[in-house]
Amino acid sequence: MLRKFLYLFPLGCIVLVSCKKTLDINTDPNNPVSISITKLLPATELSLGNALTIGNGTYGGLSQVLSAYTHQMSTREAQDIYGSTGNDFYITNAWSTFYQSFTNSAGIHTPGVINDLEQIIKDAGAAGNPRYVGIAKIIKAYTFSQLVDVFGDVPFSEAGKLIEGNKYPKFDDDAAIYPQLFTLLDEGISDLAKSDVENTIVPGTDDIIYQGDQALWTKAANTIKLKLYAQLRKVQDVSAQVTALLNGPLISATNESFLIPYGKKGATDDRNPGYGDYTATQKSNHVSPWLYEIMKGYNPAIFTGITDPRIPYYIYNQIDATTAPRDGNQTEYRDGPFISIYFGSVGQFRDGTQDNSISVYGIYPVGGKYDDGSAQVINGESATGAAPYRLITYADRLYLEAELMQTGVIGGDAKAKFNDALLESFKQVDYVVKTLIGDAAPALNGTPAVNDYVSKVLNLYTAGNADRKLEIIMTEKWLSSFGSAVDQYTDYRRTGYPVLFDPNNPQQAPNHFVQPPVDGDPVNPGAQVKVPVQLTVDYPLSLPWYNGELETNPNAPTQKTVSTYKVFWMP
């Protein structure tokens, strides 16, 4: 017998049987399923990652949409031309993963992040396991911060209450939720510091993020608060709170970063969901030409003439610079070995398959291949897929401080802090590639290429006015975040940076990224000229709510207009 605890009705309810009858049959309040917190915690942490990552297939969530919105990725899916709706797979998948959980008769549990966090808090509290309670509260605060940041109003105060009989949670005001997140974080820190009752269990390897390390969880909680205060700075004076935080424990080393780990394929497939393009028969994720040209130093308005040494870690090219595409179709965008499609294009070469030729995500963001020039067709065995999903890194913390200094929220040397953040971004790549993945790719940190890049970017920063300095900080944070797009969507909406591709701007239309246009196709030179772009909607200021929730929850609002609906912290 299938026991389900959910807010959202399964999609299958609309076929043949009513959802009401399904719930009546599958819910037995007298015999709730009991699952050990040692099993709930790792499953819940992994589900959080799955709801946020890039993906291609069963898993993957908000970054799949928001990587296109922040122009790290181009795709032919709904998020192209900002067309995502509340019915899109990745929004549906993310929302359901956050709010839904069930266990079947065999005891196999599919976790829903919020319901399971509430279960951990309840069960661990009753059993005298305060460290589990503290970890769950910190994850809960982080989870809801991500939901508020992208959706605005969401179920909060009544979320996770299904066991108490509340099937239809109300949507709480986003501005009212945020203060409660700080309270949750403070409670979590306090719970971590409590002594466990004798003979009770304590988190260890079942905590896949920090292995139960109280000090690291405390640092993570404070760093989450730092991020939230930075996001509030346009609507609230946060100087005192930020200053106090900087005097306390924060993430302070590369190996302390707040990450969801993924592993290699073994008895179970634990690979990063973004690795799905390596296993897919039809690839949907294309590295954005806008990001590529910025990293190559082609963009005349951003980093002209400065080549980013992270390119072979970020992007793997399946062909070399002189080879015709293996699929036999003309490319829409090509610069030597790099092949992609434009955002919003309706050009004649956009839809021709390039599965065996397109450039794909590399080793750093998804655990794919390091680009050593081998130009091989990728497949599921090409690499490990063992890259983590990055929630908040040490580099992120340093970029946040540089932003807060540059904007006058706190005092300090913004340039020095920005320099630290830049250097840490390269250390972060080395840490992921060498320590977590174990790949033999060459180290970045300290190389002449990195030193030259950092020096040139700092020179641009020094020469800029206040707005240009902030733009450069946020652009580098955007580049560092490649593959983890939720916070970058937030950063863009609250600061206006980095400058993103605007298809409605003739100076940024395809083939106007650079002057003269890139034309690297050795087979059909000139074919890229005048690619038409079609944009029918304005930039989305938030994501649409999942339509399945709106249709079945009588306490849900009507669907929003995403081009006008602002999250409360937006200026």
Secondary structure, 3 states (H helix, E strand, C coil): CCEEEECCCCHHHHCCCCHHHHHHHHCCCCCCCCCCHHHHHHHHHHHHHHHHCCCCCCCCCHHHHHHHHCCCEECCCCCHHHCCCCCCHHHHHHHHHHHEEEECCCCCEECCHHHHHHHHHHHHHHHCCHHHHHHHHHHHHHHHHHHHHHHCCEECCCCCCHHHCCCCCCEECHHHHHHHHHHHHHHHHHHHCCCCCCCCCCCCCCCCCCCCCHHHHHHHHHHHHHHHHHHHCCCCCCHHHHHHHHCCCCCCCHHHCEEECCCCECCCECCCHHHHHHHCCCCCCEECHHHHHHHHCCCCCCCCCCCCCCHHHHEECCCCCCCCCCCCCCCCEEECCEEECCCCECCCCCCCCCCCCCCEECHHHHCCCCCCCCCCCCCCCCCCCCCCEEEECHHHHHHHHHHHHHCCCCCCCHHHHHHHHHHHHHHHHHHHHHHHHCCCCCCCCCCHHHHHHHHHHHHHHHHCCHHHHHHHHHHHHHHHCCCCCHHHHHHHHHHCCCCCCCCCCCCCCCCCCCCCCCCCCCCCCCCCCCCCECCCCCCCCCCCCCHHHHHHCCCCCCCCCCCCCCCCCCC
